[in-house]
Amino acid sequence: MRYGIRCTMSSSDPMSAPHLLGPDWADFYWYATAAERDAALVEKSSEHRFSRKGDAPRVIYAPVERDQSGNLR
């Protein structure tokens, strides 16, 4: 089993426009253990320390798992 984080964008994000990344854009980060994944998820989901006051992250992070067959869950 592999443990991952799926990154997607809000549909309101300008980068999700079809001529840019598109509405189906996704990226994945993979970790050896669920504990490593969960720690990274907390870190990635926190406010970026260099963000301006009032800025909100537009990337959506969700935990996923990949089984031996390569199927996402």
Residue, then its C-alpha position, 0 to 999 in steps of 0.5 A: m500500500r502506498y499513501g499519498i496526498r492528492c492536490t487539486m484546485s478550486s474551480s474558481d482558481p484562475m489556473s483551472a481555466p482550460h487554456l492553463l492547467g484545466p479543471d481536471w488538473a491533479d498532482f500527487y505526493w507519495y509517502a511510505t507510511a500513513a504517518e508520514r503522509d498525515a504529517a505532510l498533509v498537516e504541513k501542506s494544509s497550514e497557512h503558508r508563512f510567507s502569505r499576505k494576511g487574508d490570502a487563502p490557499r486555493v490548492i485542495y489536499a486530500p489523503v489517498e491510498r494506492d493498493q497493490s494493483g495501483n488503484l486509488r482509494 
